[in-house]
Amino acid sequence: FQHPEDRNQAWFPKVIVISGLTIASGAILLLPLDVANRHYCEDQFVEKCEMTLPMDELWYSVYIITLIYCAILIPFTTFWYESDFDATVAQKIWNSSFYVVMSAVFVALVLFLCWYYTGYANFEVSIVQSGMMLLSQFDAYQGIHSCIRANQDQTGLDKTTLTDFSIMDSSYLSGDLCDSKSSEAIRRTFKIDVSFPAYVAALASFVGWFLFAPYAGIGMAASPFDSILRFMNRPKKTIGKSEYDRQAEQIALKALELHEKIKAVRNDERNNGRSRRIRNELKNLSIEMEQIEDEDRELQKLYPRGEDRVTAWTLTVWGYWFSLFYGIIALILSITWILHVGLYILAKEPVHPFLNSLFKELDSVFNLFGTATFALYCFYLISCVVKGNEKLGLKFLFVLNAYRMKLGATTMTGLLFNTGLIMLCSTAVAQFCSRAFATYAEDTSAIKMLSVNVDHLQNIGVMFREDVFPAIFVAFSCASMVFYVFIKAHLGWFDKKKKEAIALQNRNRKGKFARMFTRNKSKKSTATTTNVQMSTINET
């Protein structure tokens, strides 16, 4: 994703980006590790098993490190990278530390105050009771009542004596106090303190869900369909030098024309100010520049250069076939994920364990199979988050898409910013997977910390108990599926409009750009001219 200008430089930000993405991936892979850790001591309590990993400490460590990255390291690195080039190291450290300390203090105060006032978990407990009867009387009175009435003395406290079945009054024998779902059951709420690390993990998951739901929902459709469409639209063969020169010349003409448009809009901006019309024109020019860059990138694939052109083209062809293979696997994973959420989470009562049963069946064959498949499904979610982030950015928050991710054209600041977003999403992915695979991952530290505590937290717990976020995730997934199947893939509406716009531009293109290009054409290759024009546009 990095921009060519950041190649072989900005090593410290790159270390932060790589380590941050590694921690985000590690947070997801902790789930299958937690399950394997529990299966190792399947026949006894984990606390009694001496050969297991301290999963509680590992979970808390990952979430605290994620918070440190998002609140301290990534902002510090961003300010460091954006500092003046002529500034000394001491000046960079001072300027970066000042802003980071202010933001860290603010985040710490918010977390502490939220934990101090709302760091409680409310657990509702149903108190049930029943009387006792002799086993010899069981057959005689079976079916008369739903519960055995609890015998009480005059004080109403003694419930330990046998029920007197000599009294055949139905009102005496009947009762629903042994049924926790009945209206007669006694319900009480207990308030339990939540530790600060557990509360930080819950709050990080809560915030991460607002990013995870749209990103993963869009990525569920974009990951498979983009890969399959990339294979379907692949070039079938290479082109010759003359055809390459002709297409490169067309791209260069478009670049010259775009350059003139940008200069005209900039002059208009200096004279009349930055109005809404100017902003829209600059936005359209930015989209047009991205289209030219995509055309240039595809042209380079059609005409491999270098000493071993055959090997380069062979690797390109295998890349397209791998894209098809990945697209098919991703489509299967996306469909099964959506079905599983609908059957197991969104239903009032789970209709079927679905993937939980699949993992257990694979474990019955070999323990590693179920755990590996479980890890695959969890890790696929974080890949969908990356894809959705690349597609959507911050448009759903009505924020200017200044830090969007684009292959080969993402600045280091954009990489740092999006690394923070992905790390926040990883906390929600871990919580979602622990909820979705609660049957398979029962009795694990993840279930205790990410499901039980989170579901019963004050204020924010209702969002998890009512499965509001999974419903939003499924809505984004289904809407994206409809978009790709019926609009982009089947009807080809956007591609058709794009081709029509390009054809219209070609018809309306005036000859002055062609004459300008012809006069300035040197003996160098047309590819060099194209790269120079693209560099000029990027500078503008």
Secondary structure, 3 states (H helix, E strand, C coil): CECHHHCCCCHHHHHHHHHHHHHHHHHHHHHHHHHHHHHHCCCCCHHHCCCCCCHHHHHHHHHHHHHHHHHHHHHHHHHHHHCCCCCCHHHHHHHHHHHHHHHHHHHHHHHHHHHHHHCEEEEEEEECCCCECCHHHHHHHCCCCCCCCCCCCCCCCCCCCECCCCCCCHHHHCCCCCCCCCCCCEEEEEEEECCHHHHHHHHHHHHHHHHHHHHHHHHHHHHHHHHHHHHHCCCCCCCCHHHHHHHHHHHHHHHHHHHHHHHHHHHHHHHHCCCHHHHHHHHHHHHHHHHHHHHHHHHHHHCCCCCCHHHHHHHHHHHHHHHHHHHHHHHHHHHHHHHHHHHHHHCCCCCCCCHHHHHHHHHHHCHHHHHHHHHHHHHHHHHHHHHHHHHHCCHHHCCCCCCCCCCCCECHHHHHHHHHHHHHHHHHHHHHHHHHCCCCCCCCHHHHHHHHHHHCECCCHHHHHCCHHHHHHHHHHHHHHHHHHHHHHCCCHHHHHHHHHHHHHHHHCCHHHHHHHHHCCCCCCHHHHHHHHHHHHHHC
